[in-house]
């Protein structure tokens, strides 16, 4: 079991096994709150499910070469 899976299990235990209640958790001051859905929010956009070129302000159709922007 990964640490994020263990956090998810703890949140399910806290909400008596009800996944819908985990989603609506009112305890936003809890240190586990950002991880309650079984995902690490610090890894957003990484991995095979993340968006291509996440965080890249320049579209893939535009690039700069020697100070000249080409489209």
N, CA, C and O atoms as a CHARMM CRD file, in Angstrom:
* protein
*
  284
    1    1 UNK  N      0.85400  -1.17600   0.00000 PROA 1      0.00000
    2    1 UNK  CA     0.00000   0.00000   0.00000 PROA 1      0.00000
    3    1 UNK  C      0.89900   1.23900   0.00000 PROA 1      0.00000
    4    1 UNK  O      1.82100   1.35300   0.80800 PROA 1      0.00000
    5    2 UNK  N      0.61600   2.15700  -0.91500 PROA 2      0.00000
    6    2 UNK  CA     1.39500   3.38900  -0.98900 PROA 2      0.00000
    7    2 UNK  C      0.92500   4.35200   0.10100 PROA 2      0.00000
    8    2 UNK  O     -0.15500   4.16700   0.66100 PROA 2      0.00000
    9    3 UNK  N      1.71600   5.36900   0.40600 PROA 3      0.00000
   10    3 UNK  CA     1.28400   6.34600   1.40900 PROA 3      0.00000
   11    3 UNK  C     -0.03900   7.03100   1.04400 PROA 3      0.00000
   12    3 UNK  O     -0.86700   7.27100   1.92300 PROA 3      0.00000
   13    4 UNK  N     -0.24600   7.34200  -0.22000 PROA 4      0.00000
   14    4 UNK  CA    -1.49000   8.00400  -0.63400 PROA 4      0.00000
   15    4 UNK  C     -2.66800   7.04700  -0.47700 PROA 4      0.00000
   16    4 UNK  O     -3.75900   7.47600  -0.10100 PROA 4      0.00000
   17    5 UNK  N     -2.47000   5.77200  -0.75600 PROA 5      0.00000
   18    5 UNK  CA    -3.52500   4.77800  -0.55500 PROA 5      0.00000
   19    5 UNK  C     -3.84900   4.63600   0.93100 PROA 5      0.00000
   20    5 UNK  O     -5.00900   4.45500   1.30200 PROA 5      0.00000
   21    6 UNK  N     -2.83100   4.71800   1.77600 PROA 6      0.00000
   22    6 UNK  CA    -3.05300   4.64000   3.21900 PROA 6      0.00000
   23    6 UNK  C     -3.84600   5.84900   3.71500 PROA 6      0.00000
   24    6 UNK  O     -4.70000   5.71700   4.59200 PROA 6      0.00000
   25    7 UNK  N     -3.56500   7.02100   3.15600 PROA 7      0.00000
   26    7 UNK  CA    -4.31700   8.22700   3.52000 PROA 7      0.00000
   27    7 UNK  C     -5.76500   8.07900   3.08700 PROA 7      0.00000
   28    7 UNK  O     -6.67200   8.42400   3.84400 PROA 7      0.00000
   29    8 UNK  N     -5.99700   7.57000   1.88300 PROA 8      0.00000
   30    8 UNK  CA    -7.35300   7.34900   1.39300 PROA 8      0.00000
   31    8 UNK  C     -8.09000   6.38000   2.32100 PROA 8      0.00000
   32    8 UNK  O     -9.25400   6.60000   2.65600 PROA 8      0.00000
   33    9 UNK  N     -7.41600   5.31800   2.72900 PROA 9      0.00000
   34    9 UNK  CA    -8.03600   4.34300   3.63500 PROA 9      0.00000
   35    9 UNK  C     -8.38300   4.99500   4.97000 PROA 9      0.00000
   36    9 UNK  O     -9.43800   4.71000   5.53700 PROA 9      0.00000
   37   10 UNK  N     -7.51300   5.86700   5.48200 PROA 10     0.00000
   38   10 UNK  CA    -7.77500   6.57000   6.73800 PROA 10     0.00000
   39   10 UNK  C     -8.98800   7.48800   6.59100 PROA 10     0.00000
   40   10 UNK  O     -9.82000   7.56500   7.49500 PROA 10     0.00000
   41   11 UNK  N     -9.09200   8.17900   5.46400 PROA 11     0.00000
   42   11 UNK  CA   -10.22800   9.07000   5.23100 PROA 11     0.00000
   43   11 UNK  C    -11.52300   8.27100   5.12700 PROA 11     0.00000
   44   11 UNK  O    -12.55400   8.68800   5.65400 PROA 11     0.00000
   45   12 UNK  N    -11.47500   7.13800   4.45800 PROA 12     0.00000
   46   12 UNK  CA   -12.65300   6.27400   4.38800 PROA 12     0.00000
   47   12 UNK  C    -13.04100   5.78300   5.77700 PROA 12     0.00000
   48   12 UNK  O    -14.22600   5.71300   6.10100 PROA 12     0.00000
   49   13 UNK  N    -12.05300   5.44300   6.59800 PROA 13     0.00000
   50   13 UNK  CA   -12.31800   5.00500   7.96600 PROA 13     0.00000
   51   13 UNK  C    -12.95100   6.14000   8.77300 PROA 13     0.00000
   52   13 UNK  O    -13.88100   5.91100   9.54700 PROA 13     0.00000
   53   14 UNK  N    -12.45400   7.34400   8.59400 PROA 14     0.00000
   54   14 UNK  CA   -12.96300   8.51600   9.31500 PROA 14     0.00000
   55   14 UNK  C    -14.42400   8.79000   8.95200 PROA 14     0.00000
   56   14 UNK  O    -15.20400   9.23400   9.79400 PROA 14     0.00000
   57   15 UNK  N    -14.78800   8.52500   7.69900 PROA 15     0.00000
   58   15 UNK  CA   -16.14900   8.78300   7.22500 PROA 15     0.00000
   59   15 UNK  C    -16.98900   7.50000   7.17700 PROA 15     0.00000
   60   15 UNK  O    -17.94000   7.40300   6.40100 PROA 15     0.00000
   61   16 UNK  N    -16.63500   6.52900   8.00300 PROA 16     0.00000
   62   16 UNK  CA   -17.39500   5.26900   8.14000 PROA 16     0.00000
   63   16 UNK  C    -17.54500   4.51500   6.81900 PROA 16     0.00000
   64   16 UNK  O    -18.57300   3.88500   6.57000 PROA 16     0.00000
   65   17 UNK  N    -16.50200   4.58400   5.96400 PROA 17     0.00000
   66   17 UNK  CA   -16.50000   3.82500   4.71900 PROA 17     0.00000
   67   17 UNK  C    -17.31000   4.42400   3.58800 PROA 17     0.00000
   68   17 UNK  O    -17.47200   3.78200   2.55000 PROA 17     0.00000
   69   18 UNK  N    -17.82300   5.62700   3.75300 PROA 18     0.00000
   70   18 UNK  CA   -18.65700   6.26300   2.74400 PROA 18     0.00000
   71   18 UNK  C    -17.80300   7.18800   1.86800 PROA 18     0.00000
   72   18 UNK  O    -17.37600   8.25400   2.31100 PROA 18     0.00000
   73   19 UNK  N    -17.56100   6.76900   0.62100 PROA 19     0.00000
   74   19 UNK  CA   -16.70800   7.53800  -0.28600 PROA 19     0.00000
   75   19 UNK  C    -17.30600   8.90200  -0.62000 PROA 19     0.00000
   76   19 UNK  O    -16.56700   9.87000  -0.80200 PROA 19     0.00000
   77   20 UNK  N    -18.61700   8.99200  -0.70100 PROA 20     0.00000
   78   20 UNK  CA   -19.26700  10.27700  -0.99900 PROA 20     0.00000
   79   20 UNK  C    -19.01200  11.27700   0.12600 PROA 20     0.00000
   80   20 UNK  O    -18.84800  12.47100  -0.12600 PROA 20     0.00000
   81   21 UNK  N    -18.97800  10.79300   1.35800 PROA 21     0.00000
   82   21 UNK  CA   -18.70100  11.67200   2.49100 PROA 21     0.00000
   83   21 UNK  C    -17.24100  12.12200   2.50100 PROA 21     0.00000
   84   21 UNK  O    -16.94600  13.23000   2.94800 PROA 21     0.00000
   85   22 UNK  N    -16.32600  11.28500   2.01700 PROA 22     0.00000
   86   22 UNK  CA   -14.91400  11.67800   1.90800 PROA 22     0.00000
   87   22 UNK  C    -14.80600  12.85900   0.94800 PROA 22     0.00000
   88   22 UNK  O    -14.07100  13.81000   1.21400 PROA 22     0.00000
   89   23 UNK  N    -15.52900  12.80200  -0.15700 PROA 23     0.00000
   90   23 UNK  CA   -15.51300  13.89400  -1.14000 PROA 23     0.00000
   91   23 UNK  C    -16.04200  15.18700  -0.52700 PROA 23     0.00000
   92   23 UNK  O    -15.53400  16.26600  -0.83100 PROA 23     0.00000
   93   24 UNK  N    -17.05100  15.09200   0.32700 PROA 24     0.00000
   94   24 UNK  CA   -17.66500  16.27100   0.94800 PROA 24     0.00000
   95   24 UNK  C    -17.08500  16.58600   2.32400 PROA 24     0.00000
   96   24 UNK  O    -17.71200  17.30700   3.10100 PROA 24     0.00000
   97   25 UNK  N    -15.93900  16.07900   2.63000 PROA 25     0.00000
   98   25 UNK  CA   -15.33100  16.23400   3.95400 PROA 25     0.00000
   99   25 UNK  C    -15.27500  17.71500   4.37400 PROA 25     0.00000
  100   25 UNK  O    -14.75100  18.55000   3.63700 PROA 25     0.00000
  101   26 UNK  N    -15.81400  18.03200   5.55300 PROA 26     0.00000
  102   26 UNK  CA   -15.81000  19.41900   6.01900 PROA 26     0.00000
  103   26 UNK  C    -14.52400  19.80900   6.75800 PROA 26     0.00000
  104   26 UNK  O    -14.35800  20.97000   7.13400 PROA 26     0.00000
  105   27 UNK  N    -13.63000  18.86900   6.96400 PROA 27     0.00000
  106   27 UNK  CA   -12.41900  19.11300   7.76700 PROA 27     0.00000
  107   27 UNK  C    -11.26300  19.59700   6.89500 PROA 27     0.00000
  108   27 UNK  O    -10.23500  18.92600   6.80500 PROA 27     0.00000
  109   28 UNK  N    -11.41800  20.76100   6.24700 PROA 28     0.00000
  110   28 UNK  CA   -10.37100  21.24600   5.34900 PROA 28     0.00000
  111   28 UNK  C     -9.10900  21.67700   6.08600 PROA 28     0.00000
  112   28 UNK  O     -8.09800  21.96400   5.44600 PROA 28     0.00000
  113   29 UNK  N     -9.14100  21.73100   7.41000 PROA 29     0.00000
  114   29 UNK  CA    -7.94700  22.02700   8.19100 PROA 29     0.00000
  115   29 UNK  C     -7.09200  20.79500   8.45400 PROA 29     0.00000
  116   29 UNK  O     -5.97800  20.91000   8.96600 PROA 29     0.00000
  117   30 UNK  N     -7.60100  19.62100   8.10900 PROA 30     0.00000
  118   30 UNK  CA    -6.87600  18.35700   8.30700 PROA 30     0.00000
  119   30 UNK  C     -5.67400  18.31000   7.36300 PROA 30     0.00000
  120   30 UNK  O     -5.77700  18.69900   6.20000 PROA 30     0.00000
  121   31 UNK  N     -4.54500  17.83600   7.86300 PROA 31     0.00000
  122   31 UNK  CA    -3.34300  17.76100   7.02500 PROA 31     0.00000
  123   31 UNK  C     -3.48100  16.73500   5.90600 PROA 31     0.00000
  124   31 UNK  O     -2.74800  16.79500   4.91900 PROA 31     0.00000
  125   32 UNK  N     -4.41400  15.79200   6.05000 PROA 32     0.00000
  126   32 UNK  CA    -4.62900  14.77600   5.01900 PROA 32     0.00000
  127   32 UNK  C     -5.64300  15.21900   3.96100 PROA 32     0.00000
  128   32 UNK  O     -5.80000  14.54900   2.94100 PROA 32     0.00000
  129   33 UNK  N     -6.31800  16.31900   4.18900 PROA 33     0.00000
  130   33 UNK  CA    -7.41300  16.78300   3.32700 PROA 33     0.00000
  131   33 UNK  C     -7.05000  16.82100   1.83400 PROA 33     0.00000
  132   33 UNK  O     -7.83900  16.33200   1.02600 PROA 33     0.00000
  133   34 UNK  N     -5.90400  17.37300   1.42900 PROA 34     0.00000
  134   34 UNK  CA    -5.59700  17.43300  -0.00800 PROA 34     0.00000
  135   34 UNK  C     -5.40400  16.05800  -0.64700 PROA 34     0.00000
  136   34 UNK  O     -5.50600  15.92700  -1.86700 PROA 34     0.00000
  137   35 UNK  N     -5.12600  15.03400   0.15700 PROA 35     0.00000
  138   35 UNK  CA    -4.83000  13.70100  -0.34800 PROA 35     0.00000
  139   35 UNK  C     -6.03500  12.75900  -0.23100 PROA 35     0.00000
  140   35 UNK  O     -5.92600  11.58700  -0.59300 PROA 35     0.00000
  141   36 UNK  N     -7.16000  13.23600   0.25700 PROA 36     0.00000
  142   36 UNK  CA    -8.29000  12.37900   0.62200 PROA 36     0.00000
  143   36 UNK  C     -8.88800  11.60800  -0.54600 PROA 36     0.00000
  144   36 UNK  O     -9.51400  10.57000  -0.33200 PROA 36     0.00000
  145   37 UNK  N     -8.71700  12.08100  -1.76000 PROA 37     0.00000
  146   37 UNK  CA    -9.29300  11.39900  -2.91600 PROA 37     0.00000
  147   37 UNK  C     -8.36600  10.33300  -3.49000 PROA 37     0.00000
  148   37 UNK  O     -8.67800   9.73200  -4.51800 PROA 37     0.00000
  149   38 UNK  N     -7.23400  10.09400  -2.84100 PROA 38     0.00000
  150   38 UNK  CA    -6.32200   9.04600  -3.28500 PROA 38     0.00000
  151   38 UNK  C     -5.31300   9.49400  -4.31900 PROA 38     0.00000
  152   38 UNK  O     -4.70300   8.67200  -5.00300 PROA 38     0.00000
  153   39 UNK  N     -5.13800  10.81100  -4.43300 PROA 39     0.00000
  154   39 UNK  CA    -4.17900  11.36600  -5.38700 PROA 39     0.00000
  155   39 UNK  C     -3.30900  12.38900  -4.68400 PROA 39     0.00000
  156   39 UNK  O     -3.75200  13.06100  -3.75300 PROA 39     0.00000
  157   40 UNK  N     -2.07100  12.50300  -5.13300 PROA 40     0.00000
  158   40 UNK  CA    -1.14200  13.47600  -4.58100 PROA 40     0.00000
  159   40 UNK  C     -1.26500  14.76400  -5.39200 PROA 40     0.00000
  160   40 UNK  O     -0.88300  14.77800  -6.56200 PROA 40     0.00000
  161   41 UNK  N     -1.78400  15.84400  -4.81300 PROA 41     0.00000
  162   41 UNK  CA    -1.96400  17.08500  -5.57000 PROA 41     0.00000
  163   41 UNK  C     -0.63800  17.73200  -5.98300 PROA 41     0.00000
  164   41 UNK  O     -0.61600  18.58600  -6.86900 PROA 41     0.00000
  165   42 UNK  N      0.44800  17.33500  -5.35400 PROA 42     0.00000
  166   42 UNK  CA     1.75700  17.87700  -5.70700 PROA 42     0.00000
  167   42 UNK  C      2.29200  17.27600  -7.00100 PROA 42     0.00000
  168   42 UNK  O      3.27900  17.76900  -7.54900 PROA 42     0.00000
  169   43 UNK  N      1.65900  16.22800  -7.49100 PROA 43     0.00000
  170   43 UNK  CA     2.09200  15.57500  -8.72200 PROA 43     0.00000
  171   43 UNK  C      1.12900  15.84200  -9.87200 PROA 43     0.00000
  172   43 UNK  O      1.16100  15.12400 -10.87100 PROA 43     0.00000
  173   44 UNK  N      0.28800  16.83900  -9.76000 PROA 44     0.00000
  174   44 UNK  CA    -0.69500  17.15500 -10.79900 PROA 44     0.00000
  175   44 UNK  C      0.00500  17.42500 -12.12500 PROA 44     0.00000
  176   44 UNK  O      0.96700  18.19000 -12.18600 PROA 44     0.00000
  177   45 UNK  N     -0.48200  16.79800 -13.17300 PROA 45     0.00000
  178   45 UNK  CA     0.07900  17.00500 -14.50400 PROA 45     0.00000
  179   45 UNK  C      1.23700  16.10300 -14.83700 PROA 45     0.00000
  180   45 UNK  O      1.79200  16.19600 -15.93200 PROA 45     0.00000
  181   46 UNK  N      1.61800  15.23500 -13.92700 PROA 46     0.00000
  182   46 UNK  CA     2.72000  14.31600 -14.19600 PROA 46     0.00000
  183   46 UNK  C      2.16600  12.92300 -14.46200 PROA 46     0.00000
  184   46 UNK  O      1.05700  12.59100 -14.04400 PROA 46     0.00000
  185   47 UNK  N      2.93900  12.12700 -15.15000 PROA 47     0.00000
  186   47 UNK  CA     2.52000  10.75600 -15.40700 PROA 47     0.00000
  187   47 UNK  C      1.71400  10.62900 -16.68300 PROA 47     0.00000
  188   47 UNK  O      1.54600  11.59800 -17.42300 PROA 47     0.00000
  189   48 UNK  N      1.21800   9.42900 -16.93600 PROA 48     0.00000
  190   48 UNK  CA     0.54500   9.16500 -18.19300 PROA 48     0.00000
  191   48 UNK  C     -0.82000   9.82800 -18.30700 PROA 48     0.00000
  192   48 UNK  O     -1.33300   9.98800 -19.41500 PROA 48     0.00000
  193   49 UNK  N     -1.42000  10.21700 -17.18300 PROA 49     0.00000
  194   49 UNK  CA    -2.73000  10.84400 -17.22900 PROA 49     0.00000
  195   49 UNK  C     -2.66300  12.36100 -17.25300 PROA 49     0.00000
  196   49 UNK  O     -3.69700  13.01500 -17.38200 PROA 49     0.00000
  197   50 UNK  N     -1.47700  12.93600 -17.13300 PROA 50     0.00000
  198   50 UNK  CA    -1.33800  14.38500 -17.11200 PROA 50     0.00000
  199   50 UNK  C     -1.39600  14.97700 -18.50700 PROA 50     0.00000
  200   50 UNK  O     -1.18000  14.27100 -19.49300 PROA 50     0.00000
  201   51 UNK  N     -1.68200  16.24900 -18.59700 PROA 51     0.00000
  202   51 UNK  CA    -1.75700  16.89900 -19.90500 PROA 51     0.00000
  203   51 UNK  C     -0.38000  17.00800 -20.54800 PROA 51     0.00000
  204   51 UNK  O      0.62900  17.14300 -19.85700 PROA 51     0.00000
  205   52 UNK  N     -0.34900  16.95000 -21.84600 PROA 52     0.00000
  206   52 UNK  CA     0.89500  17.08300 -22.58400 PROA 52     0.00000
  207   52 UNK  C      1.41000  18.50700 -22.44800 PROA 52     0.00000
  208   52 UNK  O      0.64500  19.45400 -22.62800 PROA 52     0.00000
  209   53 UNK  N      2.66300  18.67600 -22.14000 PROA 53     0.00000
  210   53 UNK  CA     3.29500  19.97700 -21.95300 PROA 53     0.00000
  211   53 UNK  C      2.60700  20.78800 -20.85600 PROA 53     0.00000
  212   53 UNK  O      2.34700  21.97900 -21.03200 PROA 53     0.00000
  213   54 UNK  N      2.31700  20.15600 -19.75000 PROA 54     0.00000
  214   54 UNK  CA     1.63700  20.84100 -18.64200 PROA 54     0.00000
  215   54 UNK  C      2.47200  22.01400 -18.15600 PROA 54     0.00000
  216   54 UNK  O      3.67000  21.87300 -17.91000 PROA 54     0.00000
  217   55 UNK  N      1.84500  23.15200 -18.02100 PROA 55     0.00000
  218   55 UNK  CA     2.52200  24.32400 -17.50400 PROA 55     0.00000
  219   55 UNK  C      3.33100  25.07900 -18.54500 PROA 55     0.00000
  220   55 UNK  O      3.94900  26.09300 -18.22000 PROA 55     0.00000
  221   56 UNK  N      3.34200  24.61500 -19.78100 PROA 56     0.00000
  222   56 UNK  CA     4.09200  25.27200 -20.83100 PROA 56     0.00000
  223   56 UNK  C      3.23200  26.40000 -21.40700 PROA 56     0.00000
  224   56 UNK  O      2.19400  26.12600 -22.01000 PROA 56     0.00000
  225   57 UNK  N      3.64200  27.66300 -21.23300 PROA 57     0.00000
  226   57 UNK  CA     2.82800  28.78600 -21.69700 PROA 57     0.00000
  227   57 UNK  C      2.82600  28.93800 -23.20900 PROA 57     0.00000
  228   57 UNK  O      1.97300  29.64000 -23.75400 PROA 57     0.00000
  229   58 UNK  N      3.76000  28.29700 -23.89900 PROA 58     0.00000
  230   58 UNK  CA     3.86100  28.41500 -25.34500 PROA 58     0.00000
  231   58 UNK  C      3.20700  27.18500 -25.96500 PROA 58     0.00000
  232   58 UNK  O      3.50200  26.05800 -25.56700 PROA 58     0.00000
  233   59 UNK  N      2.32600  27.39300 -26.93200 PROA 59     0.00000
  234   59 UNK  CA     1.67700  26.25500 -27.57000 PROA 59     0.00000
  235   59 UNK  C      2.69800  25.48200 -28.39100 PROA 59     0.00000
  236   59 UNK  O      3.76500  25.99600 -28.72400 PROA 59     0.00000
  237   60 UNK  N      2.35900  24.25300 -28.70600 PROA 60     0.00000
  238   60 UNK  CA     3.27700  23.42100 -29.46700 PROA 60     0.00000
  239   60 UNK  C      3.39800  23.89400 -30.91200 PROA 60     0.00000
  240   60 UNK  O      4.32400  23.48700 -31.61400 PROA 60     0.00000
  241   61 UNK  N      2.47600  24.75100 -31.37300 PROA 61     0.00000
  242   61 UNK  CA     2.52600  25.26200 -32.73700 PROA 61     0.00000
  243   61 UNK  C      3.42200  26.49100 -32.85100 PROA 61     0.00000
  244   61 UNK  O      3.76700  26.89500 -33.96200 PROA 61     0.00000
  245   62 UNK  N      3.80100  27.08600 -31.74100 PROA 62     0.00000
  246   62 UNK  CA     4.62000  28.29300 -31.74800 PROA 62     0.00000
  247   62 UNK  C      5.95600  27.99800 -31.05600 PROA 62     0.00000
  248   62 UNK  O      5.97800  27.39100 -29.98500 PROA 62     0.00000
  249   63 UNK  N      7.03500  28.41100 -31.64600 PROA 63     0.00000
  250   63 UNK  CA     8.32600  28.25400 -31.00400 PROA 63     0.00000
  251   63 UNK  C      9.22100  29.42500 -31.36300 PROA 63     0.00000
  252   63 UNK  O      8.95300  30.16000 -32.31300 PROA 63     0.00000
  253   64 UNK  N     10.28300  29.58800 -30.59400 PROA 64     0.00000
  254   64 UNK  CA    11.18000  30.70500 -30.80600 PROA 64     0.00000
  255   64 UNK  C     12.54900  30.17800 -31.19100 PROA 64     0.00000
  256   64 UNK  O     13.09500  29.29100 -30.53500 PROA 64     0.00000
  257   65 UNK  N     13.10100  30.73700 -32.26600 PROA 65     0.00000
  258   65 UNK  CA    14.43100  30.34300 -32.69700 PROA 65     0.00000
  259   65 UNK  C     15.24600  31.60600 -32.92900 PROA 65     0.00000
  260   65 UNK  O     14.85800  32.45100 -33.73500 PROA 65     0.00000
  261   66 UNK  N     16.35000  31.74200 -32.24600 PROA 66     0.00000
  262   66 UNK  CA    17.24800  32.88300 -32.35700 PROA 66     0.00000
  263   66 UNK  C     16.52200  34.20900 -32.15200 PROA 66     0.00000
  264   66 UNK  O     16.79300  35.17800 -32.86100 PROA 66     0.00000
  265   67 UNK  N     15.59600  34.26100 -31.18300 PROA 67     0.00000
  266   67 UNK  CA    14.89500  35.48900 -30.84100 PROA 67     0.00000
  267   67 UNK  C     13.72900  35.81500 -31.75800 PROA 67     0.00000
  268   67 UNK  O     13.08100  36.84500 -31.56900 PROA 67     0.00000
  269   68 UNK  N     13.43600  34.96600 -32.75300 PROA 68     0.00000
  270   68 UNK  CA    12.33000  35.18800 -33.67900 PROA 68     0.00000
  271   68 UNK  C     11.24500  34.16100 -33.39700 PROA 68     0.00000
  272   68 UNK  O     11.51500  32.96000 -33.38300 PROA 68     0.00000
  273   69 UNK  N     10.03800  34.61700 -33.17500 PROA 69     0.00000
  274   69 UNK  CA     8.92200  33.71300 -32.91700 PROA 69     0.00000
  275   69 UNK  C      8.31200  33.26400 -34.23100 PROA 69     0.00000
  276   69 UNK  O      7.95700  34.08400 -35.07800 PROA 69     0.00000
  277   70 UNK  N      8.19300  31.94400 -34.39500 PROA 70     0.00000
  278   70 UNK  CA     7.61000  31.38600 -35.60800 PROA 70     0.00000
  279   70 UNK  C      6.33600  30.65500 -35.26800 PROA 70     0.00000
  280   70 UNK  O      6.20400  30.08600 -34.18500 PROA 70     0.00000
  281   71 UNK  N      5.39900  30.67200 -36.19300 PROA 71     0.00000
  282   71 UNK  CA     4.12800  29.95700 -35.98200 PROA 71     0.00000
  283   71 UNK  C      3.99000  28.89300 -37.05400 PROA 71     0.00000
  284   71 UNK  O      2.99800  28.16500 -37.07700 PROA 71     0.00000
